[in-house]
Amino acid sequence: MRSRTRSLLVAALISLTALAGCSRAAESPAPQQAATGPAAELRLGYFPNITHAPALIGDAKGFFAEELGATKLTTQQFNAGPDEVSALLGGSLDAGFIGSSPAINAFAKSNGQAIRLIAGSTSGGAQLVTTPDITAPEQLKGKIIATPQLGNTQDVALKKWLKENGLEIGEGPDRVTVQNLDNPRTLDLYRSGEIAGGWLPEPWSSRLVDAGAHVLVDEKTLWPGGQFPTTVLIVRTEFLQQHPETVEALLRGEQKAIDFAQNNQAEAKTVTNDAIKEFTGSSLSPAVLDRAFSELSFSSDPLAATFPQLSKDSVTAGAQQKEVDLNGFVDLTALNNVRQAAGLPAVDAAGLDEQG
């Protein structure tokens, strides 16, 4: 049986534990852990968003559980990446589907020790959507724009874009107020006219469009080829070292879920929508569901070559004080084993698998 808990009930305790863990990690490199065989339990985090469709499908269709075998799967849902980072660094989570910016932040907070990026999941599916009267960046002055959480992937993307367009962040008629809100709250406040829009992941950008918003910026237009990692899969380094077989089993389940999403889109939409309803209490309309899926692509390739730029973006947005040294951040050994077995080409770590 799958068990699910809500992160918000334990976020405060997790955060305190994570801070202690970060301090210890910064003192000295973590020793290499010996492999001990399959884990008794895998604690996996993800969001009830369409950008996490491979995670939702892998769980709901039993792909993860099937591949994990005797290893118990426990899942936990989050609204945004920073809370999930706290759970990972605090040791209450073993692996998590997460945005690119919080993944970098987790690596930085632990002095490059606590986590490793092991796979991609989703590209695309993030947009700045606003009231239709806003058609140019300067018209955002004096407006409130939402992001899911301080320092999450969309928060970083918005703040970088605002700065690149000469817009100051803060309160007042000549600045843009960035407000961090849970996604359902963003939709409610947009409908009531209290905010002008948000830089949001799917399905929330589509839900605001359905409520009358229009797309001011599609993040795909800001990246070469329209490809950028919206969701990736990270794992605690200690867990990866101790249980490589379990990590490989998780990746086999993810690849099955990605294949399912690519080859059975109609059913994939239904499975994803049903899972979102289970966790949030409401399902998506067919129009929102169709639009959201059309904005996304799914692949286990983490697009590792984009991460140095993403690290720079975090500095520009103020989420990091300095650019993160990403040497050792990526470990694609297990993923490429899985891809080879599935007849897929190996993916490149872009040199980020080397320890500095």
Secondary structure as a PSIPRED ss2 file (coil, helix, strand):
# PSIPRED VFORMAT (PSIPRED V4.0)

   1 M C   1.000  0.000  0.000
   2 R C   1.000  0.000  0.000
   3 S E   0.000  0.000  1.000
   4 R E   0.000  0.000  1.000
   5 T E   0.000  0.000  1.000
   6 R E   0.000  0.000  1.000
   7 S H   0.000  1.000  0.000
   8 L H   0.000  1.000  0.000
   9 L H   0.000  1.000  0.000
  10 V C   1.000  0.000  0.000
  11 A H   0.000  1.000  0.000
  12 A H   0.000  1.000  0.000
  13 L H   0.000  1.000  0.000
  14 I H   0.000  1.000  0.000
  15 S H   0.000  1.000  0.000
  16 L H   0.000  1.000  0.000
  17 T H   0.000  1.000  0.000
  18 A H   0.000  1.000  0.000
  19 L H   0.000  1.000  0.000
  20 A H   0.000  1.000  0.000
  21 G H   0.000  1.000  0.000
  22 C H   0.000  1.000  0.000
  23 S H   0.000  1.000  0.000
  24 R H   0.000  1.000  0.000
  25 A H   0.000  1.000  0.000
  26 A H   0.000  1.000  0.000
  27 E H   0.000  1.000  0.000
  28 S C   1.000  0.000  0.000
  29 P C   1.000  0.000  0.000
  30 A C   1.000  0.000  0.000
  31 P C   1.000  0.000  0.000
  32 Q C   1.000  0.000  0.000
  33 Q C   1.000  0.000  0.000
  34 A C   1.000  0.000  0.000
  35 A C   1.000  0.000  0.000
  36 T C   1.000  0.000  0.000
  37 G C   1.000  0.000  0.000
  38 P C   1.000  0.000  0.000
  39 A C   1.000  0.000  0.000
  40 A C   1.000  0.000  0.000
  41 E E   0.000  0.000  1.000
  42 L E   0.000  0.000  1.000
  43 R E   0.000  0.000  1.000
  44 L E   0.000  0.000  1.000
  45 G E   0.000  0.000  1.000
  46 Y E   0.000  0.000  1.000
  47 F C   1.000  0.000  0.000
  48 P C   1.000  0.000  0.000
  49 N C   1.000  0.000  0.000
  50 I H   0.000  1.000  0.000
  51 T H   0.000  1.000  0.000
  52 H H   0.000  1.000  0.000
  53 A H   0.000  1.000  0.000
  54 P H   0.000  1.000  0.000
  55 A H   0.000  1.000  0.000
  56 L H   0.000  1.000  0.000
  57 I H   0.000  1.000  0.000
  58 G H   0.000  1.000  0.000
  59 D H   0.000  1.000  0.000
  60 A H   0.000  1.000  0.000
  61 K C   1.000  0.000  0.000
  62 G C   1.000  0.000  0.000
  63 F H   0.000  1.000  0.000
  64 F H   0.000  1.000  0.000
  65 A H   0.000  1.000  0.000
  66 E H   0.000  1.000  0.000
  67 E H   0.000  1.000  0.000
  68 L H   0.000  1.000  0.000
  69 G C   1.000  0.000  0.000
  70 A C   1.000  0.000  0.000
  71 T C   1.000  0.000  0.000
  72 K E   0.000  0.000  1.000
  73 L E   0.000  0.000  1.000
  74 T E   0.000  0.000  1.000
  75 T E   0.000  0.000  1.000
  76 Q E   0.000  0.000  1.000
  77 Q E   0.000  0.000  1.000
  78 F C   1.000  0.000  0.000
  79 N C   1.000  0.000  0.000
  80 A C   1.000  0.000  0.000
  81 G H   0.000  1.000  0.000
  82 P H   0.000  1.000  0.000
  83 D H   0.000  1.000  0.000
  84 E H   0.000  1.000  0.000
  85 V H   0.000  1.000  0.000
  86 S H   0.000  1.000  0.000
  87 A H   0.000  1.000  0.000
  88 L H   0.000  1.000  0.000
  89 L H   0.000  1.000  0.000
  90 G H   0.000  1.000  0.000
  91 G C   1.000  0.000  0.000
  92 S C   1.000  0.000  0.000
  93 L C   1.000  0.000  0.000
  94 D C   1.000  0.000  0.000
  95 A E   0.000  0.000  1.000
  96 G E   0.000  0.000  1.000
  97 F E   0.000  0.000  1.000
  98 I E   0.000  0.000  1.000
  99 G C   1.000  0.000  0.000
 100 S H   0.000  1.000  0.000
 101 S H   0.000  1.000  0.000
 102 P H   0.000  1.000  0.000
 103 A H   0.000  1.000  0.000
 104 I H   0.000  1.000  0.000
 105 N H   0.000  1.000  0.000
 106 A H   0.000  1.000  0.000
 107 F H   0.000  1.000  0.000
 108 A H   0.000  1.000  0.000
 109 K H   0.000  1.000  0.000
 110 S C   1.000  0.000  0.000
 111 N C   1.000  0.000  0.000
 112 G C   1.000  0.000  0.000
 113 Q C   1.000  0.000  0.000
 114 A C   1.000  0.000  0.000
 115 I E   0.000  0.000  1.000
 116 R E   0.000  0.000  1.000
 117 L E   0.000  0.000  1.000
 118 I E   0.000  0.000  1.000
 119 A E   0.000  0.000  1.000
 120 G E   0.000  0.000  1.000
 121 S E   0.000  0.000  1.000
 122 T E   0.000  0.000  1.000
 123 S E   0.000  0.000  1.000
 124 G E   0.000  0.000  1.000
 125 G C   1.000  0.000  0.000
 126 A E   0.000  0.000  1.000
 127 Q E   0.000  0.000  1.000
 128 L E   0.000  0.000  1.000
 129 V E   0.000  0.000  1.000
 130 T E   0.000  0.000  1.000
 131 T C   1.000  0.000  0.000
 132 P C   1.000  0.000  0.000
 133 D C   1.000  0.000  0.000
 134 I C   1.000  0.000  0.000
 135 T C   1.000  0.000  0.000
 136 A C   1.000  0.000  0.000
 137 P H   0.000  1.000  0.000
 138 E H   0.000  1.000  0.000
 139 Q H   0.000  1.000  0.000
 140 L H   0.000  1.000  0.000
 141 K C   1.000  0.000  0.000
 142 G C   1.000  0.000  0.000
 143 K C   1.000  0.000  0.000
 144 I E   0.000  0.000  1.000
 145 I E   0.000  0.000  1.000
 146 A E   0.000  0.000  1.000
 147 T E   0.000  0.000  1.000
 148 P C   1.000  0.000  0.000
 149 Q C   1.000  0.000  0.000
 150 L C   1.000  0.000  0.000
 151 G C   1.000  0.000  0.000
 152 N C   1.000  0.000  0.000
 153 T H   0.000  1.000  0.000
 154 Q H   0.000  1.000  0.000
 155 D H   0.000  1.000  0.000
 156 V H   0.000  1.000  0.000
 157 A H   0.000  1.000  0.000
 158 L H   0.000  1.000  0.000
 159 K H   0.000  1.000  0.000
 160 K H   0.000  1.000  0.000
 161 W H   0.000  1.000  0.000
 162 L H   0.000  1.000  0.000
 163 K H   0.000  1.000  0.000
 164 E H   0.000  1.000  0.000
 165 N C   1.000  0.000  0.000
 166 G C   1.000  0.000  0.000
 167 L C   1.000  0.000  0.000
 168 E E   0.000  0.000  1.000
 169 I E   0.000  0.000  1.000
 170 G C   1.000  0.000  0.000
 171 E C   1.000  0.000  0.000
 172 G C   1.000  0.000  0.000
 173 P C   1.000  0.000  0.000
 174 D C   1.000  0.000  0.000
 175 R E   0.000  0.000  1.000
 176 V E   0.000  0.000  1.000
 177 T E   0.000  0.000  1.000
 178 V E   0.000  0.000  1.000
 179 Q E   0.000  0.000  1.000
 180 N E   0.000  0.000  1.000
 181 L C   1.000  0.000  0.000
 182 D C   1.000  0.000  0.000
 183 N H   0.000  1.000  0.000
 184 P H   0.000  1.000  0.000
 185 R H   0.000  1.000  0.000
 186 T H   0.000  1.000  0.000
 187 L H   0.000  1.000  0.000
 188 D H   0.000  1.000  0.000
 189 L H   0.000  1.000  0.000
 190 Y H   0.000  1.000  0.000
 191 R H   0.000  1.000  0.000
 192 S C   1.000  0.000  0.000
 193 G C   1.000  0.000  0.000
 194 E C   1.000  0.000  0.000
 195 I C   1.000  0.000  0.000
 196 A C   1.000  0.000  0.000
 197 G E   0.000  0.000  1.000
 198 G E   0.000  0.000  1.000
 199 W E   0.000  0.000  1.000
 200 L E   0.000  0.000  1.000
 201 P E   0.000  0.000  1.000
 202 E C   1.000  0.000  0.000
 203 P C   1.000  0.000  0.000
 204 W H   0.000  1.000  0.000
 205 S H   0.000  1.000  0.000
 206 S H   0.000  1.000  0.000
 207 R H   0.000  1.000  0.000
 208 L H   0.000  1.000  0.000
 209 V H   0.000  1.000  0.000
 210 D H   0.000  1.000  0.000
 211 A C   1.000  0.000  0.000
 212 G C   1.000  0.000  0.000
 213 A C   1.000  0.000  0.000
 214 H E   0.000  0.000  1.000
 215 V E   0.000  0.000  1.000
 216 L E   0.000  0.000  1.000
 217 V E   0.000  0.000  1.000
 218 D E   0.000  0.000  1.000
 219 E H   0.000  1.000  0.000
 220 K H   0.000  1.000  0.000
 221 T H   0.000  1.000  0.000
 222 L H   0.000  1.000  0.000
 223 W C   1.000  0.000  0.000
 224 P H   0.000  1.000  0.000
 225 G H   0.000  1.000  0.000
 226 G H   0.000  1.000  0.000
 227 Q C   1.000  0.000  0.000
 228 F C   1.000  0.000  0.000
 229 P E   0.000  0.000  1.000
 230 T E   0.000  0.000  1.000
 231 T E   0.000  0.000  1.000
 232 V E   0.000  0.000  1.000
 233 L E   0.000  0.000  1.000
 234 I E   0.000  0.000  1.000
 235 V E   0.000  0.000  1.000
 236 R E   0.000  0.000  1.000
 237 T H   0.000  1.000  0.000
 238 E H   0.000  1.000  0.000
 239 F H   0.000  1.000  0.000
 240 L H   0.000  1.000  0.000
 241 Q H   0.000  1.000  0.000
 242 Q H   0.000  1.000  0.000
 243 H C   1.000  0.000  0.000
 244 P H   0.000  1.000  0.000
 245 E H   0.000  1.000  0.000
 246 T H   0.000  1.000  0.000
 247 V H   0.000  1.000  0.000
 248 E H   0.000  1.000  0.000
 249 A H   0.000  1.000  0.000
 250 L H   0.000  1.000  0.000
 251 L H   0.000  1.000  0.000
 252 R H   0.000  1.000  0.000
 253 G H   0.000  1.000  0.000
 254 E H   0.000  1.000  0.000
 255 Q H   0.000  1.000  0.000
 256 K H   0.000  1.000  0.000
 257 A H   0.000  1.000  0.000
 258 I H   0.000  1.000  0.000
 259 D H   0.000  1.000  0.000
 260 F H   0.000  1.000  0.000
 261 A H   0.000  1.000  0.000
 262 Q H   0.000  1.000  0.000
 263 N H   0.000  1.000  0.000
 264 N C   1.000  0.000  0.000
 265 Q H   0.000  1.000  0.000
 266 A H   0.000  1.000  0.000
 267 E H   0.000  1.000  0.000
 268 A H   0.000  1.000  0.000
 269 K H   0.000  1.000  0.000
 270 T H   0.000  1.000  0.000
 271 V H   0.000  1.000  0.000
 272 T H   0.000  1.000  0.000
 273 N H   0.000  1.000  0.000
 274 D H   0.000  1.000  0.000
 275 A H   0.000  1.000  0.000
 276 I H   0.000  1.000  0.000
 277 K H   0.000  1.000  0.000
 278 E H   0.000  1.000  0.000
 279 F H   0.000  1.000  0.000
 280 T H   0.000  1.000  0.000
 281 G C   1.000  0.000  0.000
 282 S C   1.000  0.000  0.000
 283 S C   1.000  0.000  0.000
 284 L C   1.000  0.000  0.000
 285 S C   1.000  0.000  0.000
 286 P H   0.000  1.000  0.000
 287 A H   0.000  1.000  0.000
 288 V H   0.000  1.000  0.000
 289 L H   0.000  1.000  0.000
 290 D H   0.000  1.000  0.000
 291 R H   0.000  1.000  0.000
 292 A H   0.000  1.000  0.000
 293 F H   0.000  1.000  0.000
 294 S H   0.000  1.000  0.000
 295 E C   1.000  0.000  0.000
 296 L E   0.000  0.000  1.000
 297 S E   0.000  0.000  1.000
 298 F E   0.000  0.000  1.000
 299 S C   1.000  0.000  0.000
 300 S C   1.000  0.000  0.000
 301 D C   1.000  0.000  0.000
 302 P C   1.000  0.000  0.000
 303 L C   1.000  0.000  0.000
 304 A H   0.000  1.000  0.000
 305 A H   0.000  1.000  0.000
 306 T H   0.000  1.000  0.000
 307 F H   0.000  1.000  0.000
 308 P H   0.000  1.000  0.000
 309 Q H   0.000  1.000  0.000
 310 L H   0.000  1.000  0.000
 311 S H   0.000  1.000  0.000
 312 K H   0.000  1.000  0.000
 313 D H   0.000  1.000  0.000
 314 S H   0.000  1.000  0.000
 315 V H   0.000  1.000  0.000
 316 T H   0.000  1.000  0.000
 317 A C   1.000  0.000  0.000
 318 G C   1.000  0.000  0.000
 319 A C   1.000  0.000  0.000
 320 Q C   1.000  0.000  0.000
 321 Q C   1.000  0.000  0.000
 322 K C   1.000  0.000  0.000
 323 E C   1.000  0.000  0.000
 324 V C   1.000  0.000  0.000
 325 D C   1.000  0.000  0.000
 326 L C   1.000  0.000  0.000
 327 N C   1.000  0.000  0.000
 328 G C   1.000  0.000  0.000
 329 F C   1.000  0.000  0.000
 330 V E   0.000  0.000  1.000
 331 D C   1.000  0.000  0.000
 332 L C   1.000  0.000  0.000
 333 T H   0.000  1.000  0.000
 334 A H   0.000  1.000  0.000
 335 L H   0.000  1.000  0.000
 336 N H   0.000  1.000  0.000
 337 N H   0.000  1.000  0.000
 338 V H   0.000  1.000  0.000
 339 R H   0.000  1.000  0.000
 340 Q H   0.000  1.000  0.000
 341 A H   0.000  1.000  0.000
 342 A C   1.000  0.000  0.000
 343 G C   1.000  0.000  0.000
 344 L C   1.000  0.000  0.000
 345 P C   1.000  0.000  0.000
 346 A C   1.000  0.000  0.000
 347 V C   1.000  0.000  0.000
 348 D C   1.000  0.000  0.000
 349 A C   1.000  0.000  0.000
 350 A C   1.000  0.000  0.000
 351 G C   1.000  0.000  0.000
 352 L C   1.000  0.000  0.000
 353 D C   1.000  0.000  0.000
 354 E C   1.000  0.000  0.000
 355 Q C   1.000  0.000  0.000
 356 G C   1.000  0.000  0.000
